[in-house]
Amino acid sequence: MAKFLQGNELNAELEKIFKNAKQQLILISPYIKLHDRYISTLQAKKDNPNLELIILFGKNEEDMSKSMKQEDFNFFKEFPNIEIRYEKRLHAKYYCNDLSAILTSMNLYNYSQDNNIEAGVLIKSNIIGKIMTNFAGEELLDKAASEYFDNVLKQSDLLFKKIPEFESGMFGLSKKYKSSKIEVDLLTDFFENRSKYDNNSRKVKSRRKNYNYINSTDDSNIRVTVDSNNSIDKIEVKYLSTTALSKEVGISSKDLFAKFERLNWIERQNDNWTITETGKNKGAQIKKGRYGEFIAWPDSILNDIS
């Protein structure tokens, strides 16, 4: 059985996917930043070693912290039975437990759940459908989706794996959870090093508040600054369009433009977006591209909007 979902009903059914998971919970989303209510629902599952939690995220190959936040990784790694995987080409969103699954446009990202227009399809598993096809000879939707995403998971990169260990009891007729063992961990060092990088970036940013910008080229990524002691500093800066930024943070470009307008970084003039003084102070520039002029932002702006 398939059911179309939208708005609050989509959020509610996704929460049920988490809540009703008994043996397996699969979360596939390019961007992951958990909503508080999902954290609350998942919190009740953290002491269940029999629940296998599988997470796949993607995008931002050079900086995975833009696709999964460190606080969410720290939360996930407390689960006793978990795999975290990565696929740089991932764009699909799929959430599944033992008996239900949701195919959707919505990232597992709090902003998407609160602000975006999203839709999805709820699939109720049919036990017969796991081993049979329908009368037309076509695979049932739940079976086709399950097999497809099984293959996606198998082809992805394993970054973190923690498995439960049990000891036998009652003459081998029962088992008791003892502890969990981390078999693979490529994420802890990444996030720890990333945190050091972010802290250093913030320190550099605070020092630059005393700088006066004396030159900024139109087409290069080199910004020349001078401090109060007349010391010259050349800083390499990567600029991104608002559309490119929206992909980095997992929200639509329309929503990001609206957010920048609320922050008074840009404003609308004669049907065109222009940069305000506040936006210029944030480092925004007008660049020329194939299709005309556009507003470009330094990549450091990600620290302010993520």
N, C-alpha and C positions, 0 to 999 in steps of 0.2 A: 504494500500500500504506500502510495506517495501523496504528500500533502504540501501545497504551496504555502510558504511562510513569508511574512513581512513584518516590519516594525517591532513592536513589543512582543508579538507572538514568536518571532524568530529568536529574540533574546531569551524568552521564557523556555522555549524548547531546547535551546543550547544549554541552558542551566540544568534542564532535566537529563540531558546527555551525561553531564558530569555527575549529577546526583544519583542516577540509577545505574551507574557502572559498577559491576560486581567483579568481573574477571579481567576485563581489558578496557582501556580508554585510549583512543588514538586522537591526537590533536595535530592537524596539519594546517599550517598558516605561514605565509611568508614573513609576517610581522607579528610579534608576540609582546604584548604589554597588558597584563591581566587586569581586568576590572575588579574592583573590591568585592563585588558580590560573587564573582567566580572564585576568587581566592577563599572567600568564606565557605563556599560549597565544597571546594577541593580540600580544605583544611580537615574535613571529617574523614578523608580518604588516606591521610598520611600515615596512619597506623595499621594499614591493611597490606601485609606483604603478599597477599594472594591477588591483588589488583596489579596488573601489568600496565604501566603508563608509558606510552610511546609518543614522543613529540618530534615533529619535523618542522623546521623553519628554513628560510632561505633569503636570497638577495644579499646585497652588500658584502661581496666576497672579501674585500680588503678590510672591512670593519664590521664584524658580525654583531657588535654591540648596537648597531643601528637597526638590526632586525630582531634581536632579543635583548631585553634589558637585564642588567646584572642582578637586580633585585628579584626578577622572576626566575633566573637560573638558580639563585640561592634558595628560593622557595622550592623549586622542582627537585633539586638534588637531595632534599630531606626525605623524599619518598623512598621506601625500601626496595621497590622493584620498578626501575625506570630506565628507558633509553632516550637519549636526545640525539637527533640526527640533523644533518644539514644537506640541502640541495640548492645550489646557486641559481638554478633555472626555475625554481618553484614559483608558481603564481596561483595555483588552485588552493581552495580552502575546503577542508573536509574534516568533520568531527564525528566520531563513532564510538559507541559502547557495544556491549554484548548483543543488543537487540535492535538498536536504532542508529541511524546516521543522518547527518545533515550535509548536503552539498550547497554551498552558499558563496555569495560575493564578499562576505564579511570576514575581514581579518580578526584574529583574536587580539584585538587592540582596543583599549578602552575608548579612545576617541571615535573609532568607527562605530562602536556600539551605541554611543550617546548622541552622535551627530549626523552620521551618514544615512542616506537612503540605501538600504540593503534589502536583499531578498534571498530566499533559499528554498530548498526542497527537502522535506523530511521523509526519510525512507524507513519503513518498518520492516525488519528482517522477516523473511518467510523461511522457516526451516526446510520445507520441501524445496524452496528455490535455491538452496545451497547445493543441491545435487541434481536438480532437474531444470529443464527449460520450459517455457510456456508453450501453449499449443501451437503458436505461430513459429516456433523454433527459435525465438529470440531469447537471449538471456534476460532474466529478471534484473531490474535496475539495481537492487541491492547486491546481487551476486557480481554483476559487471563492475560496479563501483568498488566493491571490496577487493576483487582481483586486481583491478587497475592500481589502486593505491598500495596494495601489497607489493607490487612490482616497483612502484616509485620508492617505497621504503627500502627495498632490497638494494636498489641502485644508489641510494644516498650514502653520505659519509657518516660513520658513527663517531660522535664526539664525546659522549658520556654514557656509561653503562654501569648500573648498580643492580646486583642480583641478591635475592634473599637466600639465606642458608637456614636449613631446618635440621632438627634432630628427631630421631624416631622415638616413639613412645608406645606403650601398650602393645608390646610384642610386634612392633612394626605396623600396627593397624592404624596408627595416627601419627601426626607429625606436629612438632612445636617449633614456632619461629625462634631462632636463636639470635641472628644478627644479619646485616647486609654487607656485602663486599663490593667495593668499587673495582671493576675490571678495566674500565677505560675512562680516562679523564683528560681531555684536551681543552677543556673550557675554563677550569679554575685559574690556571696560569694566564690564559688569555685575558680574562676579566681583571685579574689582579694587575697585570701589566697595563691594561687599558685604564684602570683607575689611576695608576701613577701618571699615565700620559694625560688624562683629563685634569688631574690636580696641577700638573706642570702647565698645562694650557691655561688654566684659570689664573695661575700666578703670572704668566706672561701677559695675559689679558689685563690684569689689574695694573701691571707696570705701564702698559701702553696708554692708560688713561691720562698720563702726563705728557703724552706725545702730541705734537702738532703735525698733521699730515701736510707735507710740502709738495708731494708729487704722487700721482697715481695714473699710470698709463692706461690708455683706452683698451688696448688689446692684449696686454701682458698680465701676468699674475704676480708681478713684483711691486710691492708697496714700499716706498722710501719714507722713513720717518726720522725725526730729530727730537732728542729729549732736551731737558732744561740745561744740560751741560754741553749742548751742541754736538753730542755724539750721534753719528748717523747709524741707522739700523735698517738693513734691507730684509724684508720678511716675505717669504713666498706664500702667496694666498691662492687658493683654488676657488673660483667663482662658479656658482650654480644658478640656473634660472629658477623661477618660482615653481615651474612644473617639475623640474628635476628634484627640487627640494621636497615637493609633495610626495614623490615616489620614495625618497629616503625615509620619510617619517610615516608613510603608510596612510596618508589622507588625500582627498581629492585636491586638485589645484584650486578649484573654486572655493573650497573651505579654507585653504591656506591664504588665498588672497583676502578673504573676508577676515581672517584672523589678523593679518598684517594691517588691514584697515582699522580694526578695533584697537590695535596697539599704536595707531597713529604713525606707522612706518611708511605707509603709502596712502594716497588719496586719489579720488576720481576727478579728472578735469577734462571736459569736452570728450567724454566717452573713452578716455585713455587713462591708464594708471600712471601717476607721477610719484616721485620719491619726496617725502617730507624731510624736514631738517633732522627729525628723530631717526628716520630711515638712513639718511646720509651718515649720521653718527654711528649707526650700526654697520656701516661699510658698504651699503647698497650703491650700485652704479648703474648707469644706462649703458648697455652694450649693443653692438650691431651684429645681427645674425643674418642667416640666409633669407629670412622672411621679414626683416626689418628690425627695429629697435626693441629691446626688452630689458626688464629690470633683472640685474644679476646680484647675487648675495654671496658674501664670503662664506666658506664652509663652516667657519666658526659659529655661524648663526644657529647651527644645529643644536648647540649647547643650550640655546635660549628657547627653542621650540620643541625639543624632544620630550 
